[in-house]
Amino acid sequence: TNMSIIDFINTYKLKKGIELIKKKDQSISKIAYQVGFNDPKYFSRLFKKFYGMNPSDLVSTNKHADN
């Protein structure tokens, strides 16, 4: 994978976070805790690092797709 073990695990957790965000029934903070992060800010920072957007941007994108 050419990733450190930490990056590999975080990528897995972030992918699970995306699945939960797309369900739209929980806050970003709650999702961060659910997928195993102790700090929602750290979850958001990593999310931006790996995906180039904030988790809240994904929520906004999903809301526009529903309309």
All heavy atoms as TSV, in Angstrom:
chain	resi	resn	atom	element	x	y	z
A	1	THR	N	N	0.813	-1.205	0.000
A	1	THR	CA	C	0.000	0.000	0.000
A	1	THR	C	C	0.853	1.265	0.000
A	1	THR	O	O	0.329	2.342	-0.211
A	1	THR	CB	C	-0.931	0.026	1.217
A	1	THR	OG1	O	-0.147	0.076	2.395
A	1	THR	CG2	C	-1.887	-1.140	1.225
A	2	ASN	N	N	2.135	1.132	0.285
A	2	ASN	CA	C	3.038	2.280	0.387
A	2	ASN	C	C	2.579	3.294	1.423
A	2	ASN	O	O	2.834	4.477	1.304
A	2	ASN	CB	C	3.233	2.970	-0.967
A	2	ASN	CG	C	3.996	2.102	-1.939
A	2	ASN	OD1	O	4.795	1.265	-1.525
A	2	ASN	ND2	N	3.742	2.282	-3.213
A	3	MET	N	N	1.847	2.849	2.433
A	3	MET	CA	C	1.393	3.712	3.521
A	3	MET	C	C	1.931	3.167	4.835
A	3	MET	O	O	2.119	1.964	4.971
A	3	MET	CB	C	-0.139	3.701	3.626
A	3	MET	CG	C	-0.859	4.499	2.608
A	3	MET	SD	S	-2.603	4.674	3.055
A	3	MET	CE	C	-3.319	3.394	2.064
A	4	SER	N	N	2.120	4.074	5.774
A	4	SER	CA	C	2.464	3.618	7.122
A	4	SER	C	C	1.235	2.924	7.700
A	4	SER	O	O	0.109	3.115	7.219
A	4	SER	CB	C	2.856	4.804	8.003
A	4	SER	OG	O	1.727	5.602	8.298
A	5	ILE	N	N	1.424	2.154	8.728
A	5	ILE	CA	C	0.302	1.450	9.361
A	5	ILE	C	C	-0.723	2.448	9.901
A	5	ILE	O	O	-1.926	2.228	9.798
A	5	ILE	CB	C	0.778	0.464	10.454
A	5	ILE	CG1	C	-0.366	-0.401	10.957
A	5	ILE	CG2	C	1.438	1.182	11.601
A	5	ILE	CD1	C	-0.903	-1.377	9.969
A	6	ILE	N	N	-0.231	3.559	10.433
A	6	ILE	CA	C	-1.134	4.594	10.966
A	6	ILE	C	C	-1.994	5.172	9.845
A	6	ILE	O	O	-3.212	5.311	9.991
A	6	ILE	CB	C	-0.333	5.718	11.668
A	6	ILE	CG1	C	0.447	5.162	12.855
A	6	ILE	CG2	C	-1.262	6.850	12.101
A	6	ILE	CD1	C	-0.385	4.557	13.957
A	7	ASP	N	N	-1.369	5.514	8.711
A	7	ASP	CA	C	-2.137	6.052	7.578
A	7	ASP	C	C	-3.130	5.022	7.052
A	7	ASP	O	O	-4.248	5.359	6.688
A	7	ASP	CB	C	-1.216	6.508	6.446
A	7	ASP	CG	C	-0.543	7.838	6.726
A	7	ASP	OD1	O	-0.999	8.547	7.655
A	7	ASP	OD2	O	0.423	8.164	6.019
A	8	PHE	N	N	-2.716	3.761	7.024
A	8	PHE	CA	C	-3.606	2.700	6.543
A	8	PHE	C	C	-4.847	2.584	7.437
A	8	PHE	O	O	-5.981	2.541	6.955
A	8	PHE	CB	C	-2.862	1.363	6.497
A	8	PHE	CG	C	-3.685	0.229	5.988
A	8	PHE	CD1	C	-3.926	0.081	4.631
A	8	PHE	CD2	C	-4.238	-0.699	6.863
A	8	PHE	CE1	C	-4.695	-0.966	4.146
A	8	PHE	CE2	C	-5.009	-1.745	6.394
A	8	PHE	CZ	C	-5.240	-1.879	5.033
A	9	ILE	N	N	-4.628	2.567	8.738
A	9	ILE	CA	C	-5.747	2.466	9.687
A	9	ILE	C	C	-6.636	3.711	9.599
A	9	ILE	O	O	-7.862	3.600	9.571
A	9	ILE	CB	C	-5.225	2.251	11.125
A	9	ILE	CG1	C	-4.604	0.859	11.236
A	9	ILE	CG2	C	-6.337	2.445	12.155
A	9	ILE	CD1	C	-3.811	0.611	12.502
A	10	ASN	N	N	-6.006	4.885	9.538
A	10	ASN	CA	C	-6.790	6.120	9.447
A	10	ASN	C	C	-7.604	6.168	8.163
A	10	ASN	O	O	-8.751	6.616	8.174
A	10	ASN	CB	C	-5.882	7.347	9.563
A	10	ASN	CG	C	-5.452	7.609	10.993
A	10	ASN	OD1	O	-6.117	7.199	11.940
A	10	ASN	ND2	N	-4.335	8.273	11.155
A	11	THR	N	N	-7.035	5.698	7.062
A	11	THR	CA	C	-7.770	5.662	5.803
A	11	THR	C	C	-8.999	4.771	5.922
A	11	THR	O	O	-10.085	5.127	5.448
A	11	THR	CB	C	-6.860	5.154	4.659
A	11	THR	OG1	O	-5.741	6.025	4.551
A	11	THR	CG2	C	-7.592	5.137	3.337
A	12	TYR	N	N	-8.855	3.642	6.584
A	12	TYR	CA	C	-9.986	2.739	6.797
A	12	TYR	C	C	-11.070	3.426	7.624
A	12	TYR	O	O	-12.254	3.383	7.280
A	12	TYR	CB	C	-9.517	1.453	7.479
A	12	TYR	CG	C	-10.637	0.502	7.772
A	12	TYR	CD1	C	-11.131	-0.341	6.773
A	12	TYR	CD2	C	-11.227	0.438	9.035
A	12	TYR	CE1	C	-12.176	-1.211	7.022
A	12	TYR	CE2	C	-12.269	-0.430	9.288
A	12	TYR	CZ	C	-12.735	-1.249	8.279
A	12	TYR	OH	O	-13.779	-2.107	8.534
A	13	LYS	N	N	-10.658	4.080	8.702
A	13	LYS	CA	C	-11.622	4.771	9.561
A	13	LYS	C	C	-12.320	5.910	8.804
A	13	LYS	O	O	-13.527	6.115	8.960
A	13	LYS	CB	C	-10.922	5.337	10.797
A	13	LYS	CG	C	-10.450	4.302	11.791
A	13	LYS	CD	C	-10.026	5.045	13.034
A	13	LYS	CE	C	-8.829	4.578	13.704
A	13	LYS	NZ	N	-8.476	5.341	14.895
A	14	LEU	N	N	-11.555	6.639	7.993
A	14	LEU	CA	C	-12.139	7.739	7.229
A	14	LEU	C	C	-13.154	7.224	6.212
A	14	LEU	O	O	-14.200	7.848	6.000
A	14	LEU	CB	C	-11.042	8.541	6.534
A	14	LEU	CG	C	-10.151	9.369	7.457
A	14	LEU	CD1	C	-8.943	9.910	6.684
A	14	LEU	CD2	C	-10.913	10.499	8.113
A	15	LYS	N	N	-12.864	6.096	5.588
A	15	LYS	CA	C	-13.819	5.515	4.634
A	15	LYS	C	C	-15.114	5.134	5.339
A	15	LYS	O	O	-16.205	5.330	4.801
A	15	LYS	CB	C	-13.208	4.304	3.932
A	15	LYS	CG	C	-12.171	4.681	2.904
A	15	LYS	CD	C	-11.582	3.456	2.241
A	15	LYS	CE	C	-10.475	3.863	1.272
A	15	LYS	NZ	N	-9.822	2.706	0.670
A	16	LYS	N	N	-14.996	4.583	6.537
A	16	LYS	CA	C	-16.200	4.280	7.326
A	16	LYS	C	C	-16.934	5.569	7.675
A	16	LYS	O	O	-18.167	5.608	7.663
A	16	LYS	CB	C	-15.829	3.523	8.614
A	16	LYS	CG	C	-15.437	2.100	8.378
A	16	LYS	CD	C	-16.616	1.347	7.862
A	16	LYS	CE	C	-16.352	-0.116	7.733
A	16	LYS	NZ	N	-17.433	-0.803	7.046
A	17	GLY	N	N	-16.179	6.612	7.975
A	17	GLY	CA	C	-16.782	7.908	8.262
A	17	GLY	C	C	-17.576	8.439	7.079
A	17	GLY	O	O	-18.676	8.968	7.245
A	18	ILE	N	N	-17.046	8.268	5.869
A	18	ILE	CA	C	-17.758	8.706	4.666
A	18	ILE	C	C	-19.088	7.973	4.543
A	18	ILE	O	O	-20.114	8.583	4.237
A	18	ILE	CB	C	-16.896	8.487	3.407
A	18	ILE	CG1	C	-15.764	9.505	3.375
A	18	ILE	CG2	C	-17.738	8.598	2.135
A	18	ILE	CD1	C	-14.752	9.278	2.267
A	19	GLU	N	N	-19.075	6.674	4.788
A	19	GLU	CA	C	-20.322	5.900	4.718
A	19	GLU	C	C	-21.362	6.465	5.684
A	19	GLU	O	O	-22.536	6.597	5.330
A	19	GLU	CB	C	-20.055	4.431	5.058
A	19	GLU	CG	C	-19.257	3.684	4.012
A	19	GLU	CD	C	-18.898	2.277	4.457
A	19	GLU	OE1	O	-19.527	1.746	5.403
A	19	GLU	OE2	O	-17.974	1.707	3.857
A	20	LEU	N	N	-20.930	6.789	6.894
A	20	LEU	CA	C	-21.854	7.315	7.900
A	20	LEU	C	C	-22.320	8.730	7.559
A	20	LEU	O	O	-23.481	9.071	7.778
A	20	LEU	CB	C	-21.210	7.280	9.282
A	20	LEU	CG	C	-20.928	5.881	9.832
A	20	LEU	CD1	C	-20.134	5.959	11.128
A	20	LEU	CD2	C	-22.215	5.111	10.042
A	21	ILE	N	N	-21.421	9.547	7.022
A	21	ILE	CA	C	-21.792	10.905	6.630
A	21	ILE	C	C	-22.866	10.855	5.552
A	21	ILE	O	O	-23.823	11.626	5.579
A	21	ILE	CB	C	-20.557	11.698	6.139
A	21	ILE	CG1	C	-19.632	12.002	7.308
A	21	ILE	CG2	C	-20.985	12.984	5.433
A	21	ILE	CD1	C	-18.268	12.539	6.905
A	22	LYS	N	N	-22.725	9.944	4.621
A	22	LYS	CA	C	-23.692	9.835	3.529
A	22	LYS	C	C	-25.076	9.421	4.013
A	22	LYS	O	O	-26.070	9.702	3.356
A	22	LYS	CB	C	-23.188	8.881	2.454
A	22	LYS	CG	C	-22.049	9.486	1.654
A	22	LYS	CD	C	-21.588	8.567	0.560
A	22	LYS	CE	C	-20.503	9.235	-0.261
A	22	LYS	NZ	N	-20.038	8.378	-1.347
A	23	LYS	N	N	-25.149	8.768	5.178
A	23	LYS	CA	C	-26.454	8.407	5.747
A	23	LYS	C	C	-27.180	9.626	6.303
A	23	LYS	O	O	-28.389	9.597	6.486
A	23	LYS	CB	C	-26.290	7.352	6.840
A	23	LYS	CG	C	-25.910	6.001	6.306
A	23	LYS	CD	C	-25.831	5.005	7.428
A	23	LYS	CE	C	-25.438	3.642	6.895
A	23	LYS	NZ	N	-25.351	2.653	7.977
A	24	LYS	N	N	-26.416	10.691	6.609
A	24	LYS	CA	C	-26.962	11.988	7.004
A	24	LYS	C	C	-27.784	12.008	8.297
A	24	LYS	O	O	-28.590	12.881	8.480
A	24	LYS	CB	C	-27.819	12.572	5.886
A	24	LYS	CG	C	-27.090	12.824	4.621
A	24	LYS	CD	C	-28.057	13.320	3.593
A	24	LYS	CE	C	-28.135	12.274	2.518
A	24	LYS	NZ	N	-29.048	12.507	1.478
A	25	ASP	N	N	-27.609	11.060	9.157
A	25	ASP	CA	C	-28.433	11.071	10.362
A	25	ASP	C	C	-27.654	11.354	11.643
A	25	ASP	O	O	-28.205	11.241	12.723
A	25	ASP	CB	C	-29.202	9.749	10.482
A	25	ASP	CG	C	-28.299	8.536	10.551
A	25	ASP	OD1	O	-27.093	8.667	10.273
A	25	ASP	OD2	O	-28.786	7.450	10.877
A	26	GLN	N	N	-26.358	11.751	11.518
A	26	GLN	CA	C	-25.554	12.018	12.700
A	26	GLN	C	C	-24.630	13.213	12.444
A	26	GLN	O	O	-24.301	13.521	11.311
A	26	GLN	CB	C	-24.699	10.800	13.036
A	26	GLN	CG	C	-25.506	9.572	13.404
A	26	GLN	CD	C	-24.595	8.397	13.658
A	26	GLN	OE1	O	-23.573	8.537	14.320
A	26	GLN	NE2	N	-24.964	7.251	13.148
A	27	SER	N	N	-24.185	13.819	13.522
A	27	SER	CA	C	-23.243	14.930	13.398
A	27	SER	C	C	-21.851	14.400	13.059
A	27	SER	O	O	-21.531	13.236	13.306
A	27	SER	CB	C	-23.181	15.725	14.701
A	27	SER	OG	O	-22.548	14.953	15.710
A	28	ILE	N	N	-21.019	15.277	12.516
A	28	ILE	CA	C	-19.636	14.917	12.184
A	28	ILE	C	C	-18.899	14.493	13.455
A	28	ILE	O	O	-18.150	13.520	13.448
A	28	ILE	CB	C	-18.910	16.094	11.495
A	28	ILE	CG1	C	-19.602	16.485	10.187
A	28	ILE	CG2	C	-17.440	15.758	11.255
A	28	ILE	CD1	C	-19.623	15.437	9.114
A	29	SER	N	N	-19.120	15.198	14.550
A	29	SER	CA	C	-18.445	14.851	15.808
A	29	SER	C	C	-18.810	13.447	16.257
A	29	SER	O	O	-17.941	12.658	16.642
A	29	SER	CB	C	-18.822	15.840	16.910
A	29	SER	OG	O	-18.316	17.109	16.617
A	30	LYS	N	N	-20.084	13.126	16.209
A	30	LYS	CA	C	-20.535	11.803	16.627
A	30	LYS	C	C	-19.930	10.723	15.727
A	30	LYS	O	O	-19.503	9.672	16.201
A	30	LYS	CB	C	-22.058	11.743	16.597
A	30	LYS	CG	C	-22.620	10.521	17.252
A	30	LYS	CD	C	-24.121	10.635	17.416
A	30	LYS	CE	C	-24.635	9.452	18.199
A	30	LYS	NZ	N	-26.054	9.543	18.467
A	31	ILE	N	N	-19.875	10.994	14.438
A	31	ILE	CA	C	-19.290	10.041	13.492
A	31	ILE	C	C	-17.806	9.850	13.786
A	31	ILE	O	O	-17.305	8.721	13.762
A	31	ILE	CB	C	-19.524	10.511	12.042
A	31	ILE	CG1	C	-21.011	10.369	11.691
A	31	ILE	CG2	C	-18.653	9.738	11.060
A	31	ILE	CD1	C	-21.426	11.029	10.396
A	32	ALA	N	N	-17.099	10.929	14.074
A	32	ALA	CA	C	-15.667	10.839	14.384
A	32	ALA	C	C	-15.439	9.887	15.559
A	32	ALA	O	O	-14.567	9.010	15.494
A	32	ALA	CB	C	-15.105	12.218	14.700
A	33	TYR	N	N	-16.229	10.043	16.608
A	33	TYR	CA	C	-16.096	9.140	17.759
A	33	TYR	C	C	-16.472	7.713	17.394
A	33	TYR	O	O	-15.824	6.754	17.819
A	33	TYR	CB	C	-16.969	9.627	18.927
A	33	TYR	CG	C	-16.467	10.903	19.560
A	33	TYR	CD1	C	-17.255	12.041	19.588
A	33	TYR	CD2	C	-15.206	10.968	20.150
A	33	TYR	CE1	C	-16.809	13.214	20.176
A	33	TYR	CE2	C	-14.744	12.134	20.737
A	33	TYR	CZ	C	-15.547	13.248	20.745
A	33	TYR	OH	O	-15.090	14.404	21.323
A	34	GLN	N	N	-17.504	7.565	16.596
A	34	GLN	CA	C	-17.984	6.238	16.221
A	34	GLN	C	C	-16.945	5.431	15.453
A	34	GLN	O	O	-16.854	4.222	15.621
A	34	GLN	CB	C	-19.242	6.367	15.358
A	34	GLN	CG	C	-20.406	5.634	15.884
A	34	GLN	CD	C	-21.611	5.778	14.978
A	34	GLN	OE1	O	-21.711	6.675	14.156
A	34	GLN	NE2	N	-22.525	4.881	15.135
A	35	VAL	N	N	-16.190	6.090	14.586
A	35	VAL	CA	C	-15.205	5.367	13.783
A	35	VAL	C	C	-13.857	5.236	14.480
A	35	VAL	O	O	-12.926	4.661	13.928
A	35	VAL	CB	C	-15.029	5.977	12.370
A	35	VAL	CG1	C	-16.315	5.886	11.586
A	35	VAL	CG2	C	-14.510	7.399	12.421
A	36	GLY	N	N	-13.747	5.767	15.710
A	36	GLY	CA	C	-12.562	5.498	16.511
A	36	GLY	C	C	-11.612	6.655	16.733
A	36	GLY	O	O	-10.493	6.458	17.213
A	37	PHE	N	N	-12.015	7.867	16.409
A	37	PHE	CA	C	-11.168	9.025	16.693
A	37	PHE	C	C	-11.597	9.624	18.031
A	37	PHE	O	O	-12.777	9.710	18.327
A	37	PHE	CB	C	-11.303	10.087	15.593
A	37	PHE	CG	C	-10.630	9.689	14.304
A	37	PHE	CD1	C	-11.353	9.081	13.299
A	37	PHE	CD2	C	-9.284	9.920	14.111
A	37	PHE	CE1	C	-10.747	8.700	12.110
A	37	PHE	CE2	C	-8.658	9.548	12.922
A	37	PHE	CZ	C	-9.398	8.935	11.921
A	38	ASN	N	N	-10.618	10.050	18.830
A	38	ASN	CA	C	-10.911	10.659	20.124
A	38	ASN	C	C	-11.125	12.160	20.017
A	38	ASN	O	O	-11.546	12.785	20.982
A	38	ASN	CB	C	-9.768	10.393	21.109
A	38	ASN	CG	C	-9.678	8.929	21.454
A	38	ASN	OD1	O	-10.688	8.238	21.548
A	38	ASN	ND2	N	-8.467	8.442	21.627
A	39	ASP	N	N	-10.812	12.724	18.857
A	39	ASP	CA	C	-10.899	14.168	18.677
A	39	ASP	C	C	-11.526	14.472	17.314
A	39	ASP	O	O	-10.914	14.199	16.279
A	39	ASP	CB	C	-9.494	14.766	18.763
A	39	ASP	CG	C	-9.450	16.271	18.621
A	39	ASP	OD1	O	-10.525	16.904	18.479
A	39	ASP	OD2	O	-8.335	16.826	18.657
A	40	PRO	N	N	-12.732	15.025	17.288
A	40	PRO	CA	C	-13.380	15.346	16.022
A	40	PRO	C	C	-12.571	16.314	15.146
A	40	PRO	O	O	-12.614	16.238	13.924
A	40	PRO	CB	C	-14.709	15.985	16.434
A	40	PRO	CG	C	-14.964	15.470	17.794
A	40	PRO	CD	C	-13.607	15.297	18.425
A	41	LYS	N	N	-11.804	17.218	15.780
A	41	LYS	CA	C	-10.969	18.141	15.002
A	41	LYS	C	C	-9.881	17.372	14.256
A	41	LYS	O	O	-9.553	17.697	13.110
A	41	LYS	CB	C	-10.349	19.204	15.905
A	41	LYS	CG	C	-11.344	20.216	16.403
A	41	LYS	CD	C	-10.659	21.256	17.266
A	41	LYS	CE	C	-11.695	22.205	17.830
A	41	LYS	NZ	N	-11.100	23.203	18.705
A	42	TYR	N	N	-9.313	16.370	14.899
A	42	TYR	CA	C	-8.290	15.544	14.254
A	42	TYR	C	C	-8.908	14.760	13.089
A	42	TYR	O	O	-8.312	14.650	12.017
A	42	TYR	CB	C	-7.652	14.607	15.274
A	42	TYR	CG	C	-6.537	13.757	14.717
A	42	TYR	CD1	C	-5.370	14.346	14.238
A	42	TYR	CD2	C	-6.644	12.375	14.676
A	42	TYR	CE1	C	-4.338	13.567	13.725
A	42	TYR	CE2	C	-5.624	11.595	14.161
A	42	TYR	CZ	C	-4.472	12.195	13.693
A	42	TYR	OH	O	-3.461	11.422	13.172
A	43	PHE	N	N	-10.099	14.240	13.298
A	43	PHE	CA	C	-10.831	13.547	12.225
A	43	PHE	C	C	-10.998	14.483	11.029
A	43	PHE	O	O	-10.696	14.113	9.892
A	43	PHE	CB	C	-12.202	13.087	12.745
A	43	PHE	CG	C	-13.121	12.551	11.681
A	43	PHE	CD1	C	-12.973	11.272	11.190
A	43	PHE	CD2	C	-14.158	13.337	11.180
A	43	PHE	CE1	C	-13.828	10.756	10.212
A	43	PHE	CE2	C	-15.021	12.841	10.217
A	43	PHE	CZ	C	-14.858	11.553	9.732
A	44	SER	N	N	-11.428	15.702	11.271
A	44	SER	CA	C	-11.632	16.674	10.194
A	44	SER	C	C	-10.324	17.038	9.500
A	44	SER	O	O	-10.272	17.151	8.276
A	44	SER	CB	C	-12.294	17.950	10.732
A	44	SER	OG	O	-13.603	17.659	11.163
A	45	ARG	N	N	-9.266	17.194	10.284
A	45	ARG	CA	C	-7.957	17.531	9.717
A	45	ARG	C	C	-7.455	16.411	8.806
A	45	ARG	O	O	-6.989	16.658	7.691
A	45	ARG	CB	C	-6.970	17.793	10.850
A	45	ARG	CG	C	-5.859	18.693	10.501
A	45	ARG	CD	C	-5.027	19.202	11.686
A	45	ARG	NE	N	-4.853	18.294	12.800
A	45	ARG	CZ	C	-5.357	18.504	14.016
A	45	ARG	NH1	N	-6.074	19.569	14.265
A	45	ARG	NH2	N	-5.133	17.652	14.985
A	46	LEU	N	N	-7.564	15.162	9.269
A	46	LEU	CA	C	-7.147	14.024	8.448
A	46	LEU	C	C	-8.029	13.869	7.222
A	46	LEU	O	O	-7.545	13.547	6.135
A	46	LEU	CB	C	-7.189	12.727	9.260
A	46	LEU	CG	C	-6.019	12.450	10.160
A	46	LEU	CD1	C	-6.225	11.128	10.884
A	46	LEU	CD2	C	-4.720	12.423	9.398
A	47	PHE	N	N	-9.321	14.080	7.399
A	47	PHE	CA	C	-10.260	13.981	6.289
A	47	PHE	C	C	-9.832	14.940	5.180
A	47	PHE	O	O	-9.754	14.565	4.008
A	47	PHE	CB	C	-11.671	14.314	6.768
A	47	PHE	CG	C	-12.758	13.915	5.815
A	47	PHE	CD1	C	-13.435	12.725	5.986
A	47	PHE	CD2	C	-13.111	14.734	4.750
A	47	PHE	CE1	C	-14.449	12.343	5.111
A	47	PHE	CE2	C	-14.116	14.373	3.870
A	47	PHE	CZ	C	-14.790	13.173	4.048
A	48	LYS	N	N	-9.503	16.176	5.559
A	48	LYS	CA	C	-9.077	17.178	4.580
A	48	LYS	C	C	-7.749	16.765	3.935
A	48	LYS	O	O	-7.564	16.934	2.728
A	48	LYS	CB	C	-8.959	18.546	5.221
A	48	LYS	CG	C	-8.559	19.604	4.233
A	48	LYS	CD	C	-9.001	20.961	4.662
A	48	LYS	CE	C	-8.580	21.956	3.598
A	48	LYS	NZ	N	-9.670	22.729	3.122
A	49	LYS	N	N	-6.846	16.213	4.723
A	49	LYS	CA	C	-5.545	15.779	4.198
A	49	LYS	C	C	-5.728	14.694	3.131
A	49	LYS	O	O	-5.111	14.743	2.078
A	49	LYS	CB	C	-4.675	15.247	5.336
A	49	LYS	CG	C	-3.353	14.658	4.893
A	49	LYS	CD	C	-2.604	14.043	6.060
A	49	LYS	CE	C	-1.404	13.250	5.582
A	49	LYS	NZ	N	-0.752	12.521	6.666
A	50	PHE	N	N	-6.565	13.720	3.399
A	50	PHE	CA	C	-6.729	12.585	2.492
A	50	PHE	C	C	-7.679	12.861	1.332
A	50	PHE	O	O	-7.500	12.321	0.249
A	50	PHE	CB	C	-7.201	11.351	3.260
A	50	PHE	CG	C	-6.112	10.651	4.013
A	50	PHE	CD1	C	-5.866	10.955	5.339
A	50	PHE	CD2	C	-5.317	9.690	3.400
A	50	PHE	CE1	C	-4.859	10.317	6.043
A	50	PHE	CE2	C	-4.308	9.054	4.091
A	50	PHE	CZ	C	-4.074	9.364	5.421
A	51	TYR	N	N	-8.704	13.679	1.545
A	51	TYR	CA	C	-9.748	13.858	0.531
A	51	TYR	C	C	-9.846	15.274	-0.033
A	51	TYR	O	O	-10.646	15.521	-0.940
A	51	TYR	CB	C	-11.108	13.425	1.086
A	51	TYR	CG	C	-11.110	11.969	1.468
A	51	TYR	CD1	C	-11.204	11.579	2.795
A	51	TYR	CD2	C	-10.983	10.979	0.503
A	51	TYR	CE1	C	-11.181	10.236	3.147
A	51	TYR	CE2	C	-10.955	9.632	0.845
A	51	TYR	CZ	C	-11.051	9.274	2.166
A	51	TYR	OH	O	-11.023	7.947	2.518
A	52	GLY	N	N	-9.060	16.218	0.506
A	52	GLY	CA	C	-9.036	17.565	-0.036
A	52	GLY	C	C	-10.271	18.400	0.257
A	52	GLY	O	O	-10.479	19.439	-0.364
A	53	MET	N	N	-11.097	17.949	1.177
A	53	MET	CA	C	-12.271	18.715	1.593
A	53	MET	C	C	-12.585	18.384	3.041
A	53	MET	O	O	-12.127	17.377	3.570
A	53	MET	CB	C	-13.477	18.409	0.709
A	53	MET	CG	C	-14.044	17.013	0.894
A	53	MET	SD	S	-15.627	16.803	0.094
A	53	MET	CE	C	-15.164	15.916	-1.348
A	54	ASN	N	N	-13.369	19.244	3.660
A	54	ASN	CA	C	-13.808	18.994	5.032
A	54	ASN	C	C	-14.987	18.025	5.025
A	54	ASN	O	O	-15.730	17.980	4.035
A	54	ASN	CB	C	-14.241	20.302	5.688
A	54	ASN	CG	C	-13.076	21.231	5.883
A	54	ASN	OD1	O	-12.007	20.835	6.313
A	54	ASN	ND2	N	-13.273	22.494	5.534
A	55	PRO	N	N	-15.189	17.287	6.107
A	55	PRO	CA	C	-16.354	16.398	6.163
A	55	PRO	C	C	-17.661	17.162	5.977
A	55	PRO	O	O	-18.590	16.661	5.345
A	55	PRO	CB	C	-16.280	15.781	7.559
A	55	PRO	CG	C	-14.927	16.028	8.058
A	55	PRO	CD	C	-14.368	17.185	7.310
A	56	SER	N	N	-17.719	18.383	6.484
A	56	SER	CA	C	-18.943	19.180	6.326
A	56	SER	C	C	-19.202	19.517	4.859
A	56	SER	O	O	-20.349	19.687	4.455
A	56	SER	CB	C	-18.868	20.446	7.164
A	56	SER	OG	O	-17.722	21.190	6.825
A	57	ASP	N	N	-18.140	19.610	4.045
A	57	ASP	CA	C	-18.314	19.841	2.604
A	57	ASP	C	C	-19.008	18.642	1.958
A	57	ASP	O	O	-19.827	18.814	1.064
A	57	ASP	CB	C	-16.972	20.073	1.908
A	57	ASP	CG	C	-16.277	21.340	2.369
A	57	ASP	OD1	O	-16.973	22.262	2.863
A	57	ASP	OD2	O	-15.041	21.411	2.250
A	58	LEU	N	N	-18.690	17.455	2.430
A	58	LEU	CA	C	-19.340	16.247	1.913
A	58	LEU	C	C	-20.815	16.240	2.288
A	58	LEU	O	O	-21.670	15.881	1.475
A	58	LEU	CB	C	-18.644	14.991	2.446
A	58	LEU	CG	C	-19.143	13.653	1.933
A	58	LEU	CD1	C	-19.005	13.559	0.419
A	58	LEU	CD2	C	-18.384	12.526	2.585
A	59	VAL	N	N	-21.124	16.695	3.489
A	59	VAL	CA	C	-22.522	16.802	3.918
A	59	VAL	C	C	-23.250	17.774	3.010
A	59	VAL	O	O	-24.367	17.492	2.529
A	59	VAL	CB	C	-22.617	17.259	5.397
A	59	VAL	CG1	C	-24.053	17.572	5.767
A	59	VAL	CG2	C	-22.051	16.195	6.327
A	60	SER	N	N	-22.644	18.925	2.729
A	60	SER	CA	C	-23.253	19.930	1.847
A	60	SER	C	C	-23.468	19.374	0.452
A	60	SER	O	O	-24.507	19.598	-0.161
A	60	SER	CB	C	-22.367	21.170	1.768
A	60	SER	OG	O	-22.229	21.760	3.021
A	61	THR	N	N	-22.494	18.639	-0.062
A	61	THR	CA	C	-22.600	18.040	-1.394
A	61	THR	C	C	-23.772	17.072	-1.445
A	61	THR	O	O	-24.535	17.049	-2.403
A	61	THR	CB	C	-21.288	17.304	-1.757
A	61	THR	OG1	O	-20.218	18.228	-1.684
A	61	THR	CG2	C	-21.359	16.718	-3.138
A	62	ASN	N	N	-23.928	16.268	-0.395
A	62	ASN	CA	C	-25.037	15.312	-0.348
A	62	ASN	C	C	-26.377	16.012	-0.278
A	62	ASN	O	O	-27.345	15.559	-0.885
A	62	ASN	CB	C	-24.880	14.370	0.858
A	62	ASN	CG	C	-23.851	13.299	0.611
A	62	ASN	OD1	O	-23.515	12.977	-0.518
A	62	ASN	ND2	N	-23.325	12.757	1.690
A	63	LYS	N	N	-26.457	17.120	0.446
A	63	LYS	CA	C	-27.725	17.847	0.539
A	63	LYS	C	C	-28.127	18.404	-0.813
A	63	LYS	O	O	-29.274	18.354	-1.189
A	63	LYS	CB	C	-27.603	18.984	1.575
A	63	LYS	CG	C	-27.644	18.497	2.989
A	63	LYS	CD	C	-27.573	19.648	3.957
A	63	LYS	CE	C	-27.542	19.144	5.386
A	63	LYS	NZ	N	-27.394	20.227	6.342
A	64	HIS	N	N	-27.156	18.916	-1.572
A	64	HIS	CA	C	-27.449	19.462	-2.896
A	64	HIS	C	C	-27.855	18.350	-3.871
A	64	HIS	O	O	-28.682	18.557	-4.744
A	64	HIS	CB	C	-26.260	20.238	-3.455
A	64	HIS	CG	C	-25.967	21.493	-2.689
A	64	HIS	ND1	N	-26.913	22.466	-2.464
A	64	HIS	CD2	C	-24.833	21.934	-2.095
A	64	HIS	CE1	C	-26.369	23.454	-1.768
A	64	HIS	NE2	N	-25.107	23.152	-1.523
A	65	ALA	N	N	-27.289	17.173	-3.697
A	65	ALA	CA	C	-27.612	16.054	-4.581
A	65	ALA	C	C	-29.043	15.582	-4.357
A	65	ALA	O	O	-29.688	15.061	-5.262
A	65	ALA	CB	C	-26.644	14.903	-4.357
A	66	ASP	N	N	-29.567	15.782	-3.144
A	66	ASP	CA	C	-30.930	15.346	-2.822
A	66	ASP	C	C	-31.981	16.275	-3.424
A	66	ASP	O	O	-33.109	15.893	-3.616
A	66	ASP	CB	C	-31.148	15.283	-1.314
A	66	ASP	CG	C	-30.416	14.096	-0.689
A	66	ASP	OD1	O	-30.012	13.194	-1.449
A	66	ASP	OD2	O	-30.254	14.093	0.538
A	67	ASN	N	N	-31.613	17.520	-3.670
A	67	ASN	CA	C	-32.591	18.505	-4.171
A	67	ASN	C	C	-32.781	18.404	-5.657
A	67	ASN	O	O	-32.184	17.876	-6.424
A	67	ASN	CB	C	-32.149	19.927	-3.804
A	67	ASN	CG	C	-32.208	20.133	-2.315
A	67	ASN	OD1	O	-32.990	19.484	-1.621
A	67	ASN	ND2	N	-31.395	21.032	-1.812
